[in-house]
Amino acid sequence: MKSKKINNLNFYHKMAELVAIANRGVHMALEENRKKKIPVVFYMMKKIYYRMPDGKITMKSPFKKK
């Protein structure tokens, strides 16, 4: 499927603004979680990793199972 090219400069400015807002929100959430010592969960190369508050990265979930 070929994507359609958009030639509206205002559209690109609005999208850049939305991406900046989203990035700020993610940064704020990560910082808040770091302060609360909540691990960061991320996915890379089809595997789930956890970055612990001390900086250690592990594949073992630190979260309690129900």
Secondary structure, 3 states (H helix, E strand, C coil): CCCCCCCCHHHHHHHHHHHHHHHHHHHHHHHHHHHCCCCEEEEECCEEEEECCCCCEECCCCCCCC
